[in-house]
Each structure stands twice: as C-alpha cells, then as structure tokens.
C-alpha cells in the first residue's frame, strides 16, 4: 500500500496543504486522494478513511495518522534524512513552538481570510482581530528569519515543518494583498517559488470545483 495521503480541495484546504508539502519534501513515493469538501457525500467518504472524519489523513501501510501536525511529526520520524525539523536543538524547539502556535491559534485570520488560491480579494477580512493575527504572523516570520534563517530563504534556513505550517498563510496573504515588510516579503516570495508549492497552486487553479460561499467572502471591516 505504501503512503496514501487523503486531502480536500486544493484551492481551499489549508490543513491538507501542510502535510502534503512535508510529504513532498521527503521525496518518498506516495498516492494522493482528493475528496471534495462541502458535498453531500463528503462526510461519508472522509469518515471511511479518517477516524476524526476530517482531512488530511495519512495511511502508511495500514498505519493511520490524522491531523496535519501529527502527520508532519510522523513524517519527520519516518524519514529522518529529510530533516523536517532543524538539527540545532534551540532552533528545533523554536520551530516546534511556532508550528504549534500556527496549529492552535489565528482563528480570526482563518475565519475572515479563508484560503482561496484562485481569488484576489485585496482589503477583505480586515477585522481588528484578524489584523492582530496578521501582525503576530509577521512578527514570527521576521523573528525566525533574523534569529535562525540568515543562511537560507526559509524560517529556519532550510525548509522545515514550520514552513509547511505557514504555507497557507503565505497564500492567504497573496489572496488578500496583505502588506509585508522586506523580510516577510522575501520569505513569502521564496515560499511561492518553491516547486512543491507551485505544483499545489497549479492543481488548485485546475480544479473545476468552485464553492460559491468561499469565492467572495463577506467584508467585515
């Protein structure tokens, strides 16, 4: 069976993107199964593969791992040569901290500025809470880059799970034209030039699945 990663619509599913990027980085062969979300049969199809009833979910020779961060952690253990976490202990601890923060926080950003790769919605979703989330993300990016990332284009020099966790935010900032300083802009540009992320974007743009309620999210300013 090997590695089978079940994901949602690539235009909308930010949680699916994260472990997909990590899996791509390992270089291991895998099968990707896309289950469209928000359809009548979606819950049943997802529940047949995922104990939580949500995507993403990874099946590795019958071992099932669900939740984006758990899948990334599993891949880091299963493929140590991929170096999905920084080798330095301090950098690794910091990378885990910002990844966990991304995993558990930023609810206003998620709610008001949902991922929609095909859309261009400058200025939408700028609530006081989402603006605070944006500022925190910018602070994380500049802090990681200045302390740990000076030797390369990513948050911790080489690509890591932390970059996979923040990749959907890079795409959100592009969709909603979020203002970035020079450091954050350089990081965002480096992520958008990453071949794996380009591959995901191309797949999202080719999807024929359009979810009307996500195409033009309400303006809540």
C-alpha positions in Angstrom: 0.0 0.0 0.0 2.8 2.4 0.8 2.0 6.1 1.6 -1.5 7.3 0.9 -2.4 10.9 1.8 -6.1 11.9 1.6 -6.7 15.6 1.2 -9.5 18.0 0.5 -9.9 20.6 -2.4 -6.5 22.0 -3.1 -7.9 25.5 -3.6 -9.5 25.7 -0.2 -8.0 23.0 2.1 -5.2 24.8 4.1 -4.9 21.9 6.5 -4.3 19.4 3.7 -1.5 21.6 2.2 0.7 21.4 5.3 1.4 17.6 5.4 1.4 17.4 1.6 4.3 19.8 1.5 6.1 17.9 4.2 5.5 14.6 2.3 6.7 16.1 -1.0 9.9 17.2 0.8 10.7 13.7 1.9 10.9 12.6 -1.8 9.1 9.3 -0.9 6.6 7.9 -3.4 3.0 8.3 -2.4 -0.5 8.3 -3.6 -2.7 11.4 -3.1 -6.5 11.0 -2.9 -8.6 14.2 -3.2 -12.1 14.1 -1.6 -14.1 17.3 -2.5 -15.4 19.0 0.6 -18.8 20.5 1.2 -20.7 17.9 -0.8 -23.5 15.6 0.4 -21.3 12.5 0.2 -18.1 14.2 1.6 -18.6 13.2 5.3 -19.2 9.6 4.5 -16.2 9.4 2.1 -13.9 11.1 4.5 -15.1 9.0 7.5 -14.3 5.8 5.6 -10.6 6.9 5.6 -10.2 9.1 8.7 -11.1 8.3 12.3 -11.8 12.0 13.0 -14.0 12.4 10.0 -11.7 15.1 8.7 -8.9 15.5 6.2 -6.0 15.3 5.9 -5.2 11.7 6.9 -2.2 9.6 6.1 -2.2 5.8 5.7 1.2 4.3 5.8 1.0 0.5 5.1 -2.2 0.4 7.3 -1.0 2.7 10.0 -3.4 5.7 10.0 -2.3 9.1 11.2 -4.6 12.1 11.1 -4.3 15.8 11.9 -1.9 18.0 10.0 0.8 18.4 12.6 0.7 14.8 13.7 1.2 13.7 10.1 4.2 16.1 9.8 5.7 14.8 13.0 5.3 11.2 11.8 7.0 12.0 8.5 9.9 13.6 10.4 10.4 10.4 12.3 9.8 8.1 9.3 12.1 10.0 7.0 14.9 11.4 9.2 17.1 12.1 6.2 14.6 14.7 5.1 15.5 16.9 8.1 12.0 18.2 8.5 13.0 19.8 11.8 16.1 21.9 12.3 19.1 19.9 13.6 20.0 22.6 16.2 18.1 22.0 19.5 17.3 25.7 20.1 16.1 26.2 16.5 14.1 22.9 16.7 12.4 24.0 19.9 11.5 27.3 18.4 10.3 25.7 15.1 8.0 23.4 17.1 6.7 26.3 19.1 5.7 28.4 16.1 4.3 25.4 14.4 2.1 24.5 17.3 1.1 28.2 17.6 0.0 28.1 14.0 -1.8 24.9 14.6 -3.8 26.2 17.5 -4.2 29.9 17.0 -5.1 32.6 14.5 -8.8 31.8 14.5 -9.7 35.3 13.3 -7.4 35.1 10.3 -8.9 31.7 9.4 -12.5 32.9 9.7 -12.2 36.2 7.9 -9.5 35.4 5.4 -10.1 31.8 4.3 -7.7 30.2 1.9 -8.8 30.7 -1.7 -5.9 30.4 -4.1 -7.7 31.4 -7.2 -9.3 34.6 -5.7 -7.8 38.0 -5.4 -9.6 39.9 -2.7 -7.4 42.9 -1.5 -8.6 44.5 1.6 -11.1 41.9 2.6 -11.3 40.4 6.1 -9.5 43.2 7.9 -11.2 42.9 11.3 -9.4 44.1 14.5 -8.8 40.5 15.5 -7.5 39.4 12.1 -5.2 42.4 11.9 -3.8 41.3 15.3 -3.3 37.8 13.8 -1.5 39.3 10.8 0.8 41.3 13.0 1.7 38.2 15.0 2.4 36.2 11.9 4.7 39.0 10.6 6.5 39.1 13.9 7.0 35.3 13.8 8.4 35.4 10.3 10.8 38.3 10.9 11.9 36.8 14.3 12.6 33.4 12.9 14.4 34.8 9.9 16.6 37.1 11.9 17.5 34.5 14.6 17.6 31.2 12.7 17.2 31.8 9.0 20.0 34.0 7.9 21.7 31.2 5.9 18.8 30.4 3.7 15.5 31.6 2.4 13.2 29.9 4.9 12.2 30.4 8.5 15.0 28.2 9.8 17.4 28.4 6.9 16.5 25.1 5.3 12.8 24.1 4.6 11.1 22.6 7.7 7.7 21.7 9.1 7.4 25.3 10.3 7.4 26.5 6.6 4.8 23.8 5.8 2.6 25.1 8.6 2.8 28.7 7.5 2.4 28.0 3.7 -1.4 28.5 3.7 -0.8 31.9 5.4 1.6 32.8 2.5 -1.2 32.0 0.1 -3.8 33.9 2.2 -1.6 37.0 2.3 -1.3 36.8 -1.5 -5.1 36.5 -2.0 -5.9 39.4 0.3 -2.9 41.6 -0.6 -1.6 41.8 3.0 1.2 44.4 3.4 4.6 42.9 4.3 7.9 44.4 5.2 11.1 43.5 3.3 12.0 40.4 5.4 8.5 38.9 5.4 8.1 39.7 1.6 11.4 37.9 0.8 10.2 34.9 2.8 6.8 34.9 1.1 8.4 35.2 -2.3 10.8 32.3 -1.5 7.9 30.1 -0.5 5.9 31.0 -3.6 8.9 30.0 -5.7 9.2 26.6 -4.0 8.5 23.9 -6.7 6.2 21.9 -4.5 4.1 24.9 -3.6 3.9 25.9 -7.3 2.7 22.3 -8.0 -0.1 22.7 -5.4 -1.1 26.1 -6.8 -1.3 24.7 -10.3 -3.5 21.9 -9.1 -5.8 24.3 -7.3 -6.1 26.5 -10.3 -7.0 23.5 -12.4 -9.8 22.3 -10.1 -13.3 22.5 -11.5 -14.8 22.6 -8.0 -16.0 26.1 -7.1 -17.6 26.7 -3.7 -19.7 29.8 -4.0 -19.7 30.8 -0.4 -15.9 30.9 -0.4 -15.4 32.7 -3.7 -16.3 36.2 -2.3 -16.2 36.1 1.5 -18.1 38.9 3.2 -16.3 42.1 4.0 -16.1 42.5 7.8 -14.0 45.6 8.3 
